[in-house]
Amino acid sequence: MLGGGRKADRVAGDLLRRIVGGSIPVGALLPKEPDLALEYGVNRSVVREAIKLLEVHRLVRPIKRRGTAVLDPMASVSPEVLQAMLVPSEGRVDRARLRDYLEIRATLDVQMSVLAAERRTEADLEALDRQVDVLATALGDRERYHHEADRFARLVARATQNRIFEMLVWWNQEVATELRDVLNAVRPATEPHLTGVRTLVRLFRERDAASVRMIVGAYHDWASPRVLAAAALSTGESLSTLISGDHAR
């Protein structure tokens, strides 16, 4: 997420959140460089660099003799933009956006896994087997286990023989860095989770796409409400609010 150590990153990160949050509306012009420099206590070169970063994320566009126009964040595919939608401020997760994200994540994961079962090569199976062995050595070490589980997901994407799936997994994993605490609720570094991974690889080996679809779909049906609950509890919502909010949709 933007907002690291460099001044330009911090300025760009704050402007990004303001645009995504709507306090700087779509179609408006950003304040002039001198005004932004004064507001953020930086020089104009820092502001200029920050605006260039916003251009990279397709949030603004310079218009000759007018200024810098704000674009619709919904047209951006930047992971940082979605992160700002999901986590609009520190310690707060937007559960409506999170629900949308989990729905897309589940749909793509099911389709990706099915294609991997149908198209995997022997080389893919060997790579997946090796990664399962690595995961086994990481049991009990949550950070390492999650890192290796991410690599396993990328290997599944590679087994689809569709390079766009590989790109989408990288994109998803970048978005998920802002949600680690709530996603940890459904990916424990434990033997039962590893057993599920082993089962998936066995089904890939058998080319049993129907069972893969059922198992991966069932996993997301189980996981999504738990992630939503973890997000709610992390922001201090009461259990009664959580239950009524989930039933409302």
Buried (B, 14 or more C-beta within 10 A) or exposed (E): BBBEEBBBBBBBBBBBBBBBEEEBEBEEEBBEBEEBBEEBEBEEEBBEBBBEBBBEBBBBEEEEEEBBBBBEBEEBEBBBBBBBBBBBEEEEBBBEBBBBBBEEBBEBBBBBBBBBBBBBEEEBBEBBEEBBEBBBEBBEEBEBBBEBBBBBBBBBBBBBBBEEBBEBBBBBBBBBEBBEEBBBBBBBBEEEBBEEBBEBBEBBBEEBBEBBBEBBBEBBEEBBBEBBBBBBBBEEBEEEEBEEBBEEE
